[in-house]
């Protein structure tokens, strides 16, 4: 009997993808507990204002940063969903 791997199972991921998934999960847990990105954003804005960066430039940066964070959060959720399968140990 030959076993075939199902697509989108943890076994079908490359070692690099598996490590990336682990790292993203750790990042997500840290983020959930600390609000790290919010702290970074606020400090960045405060420093930029103190340096005289125009408000419209700060706003543009914040918009790009918000989109980036949302994209990263979606990617983390996607990776977690791929790893939530039968026989996968949960570390929640």
Residue pairs with C-beta under 8 A, 6 or more apart in sequence:
5 11
5 12
6 12
8 82
8 85
9 82
9 85
10 18
10 82
10 83
10 85
10 88
13 21
13 82
20 79
21 79
21 80
21 82
21 83
24 75
24 76
24 79
24 80
25 76
25 79
25 80
25 83
25 91
27 76
28 73
28 76
28 80
30 36
31 37
37 69
41 62
41 65
44 61
45 58
45 62
48 57
48 58
48 61
49 55
49 58
84 90
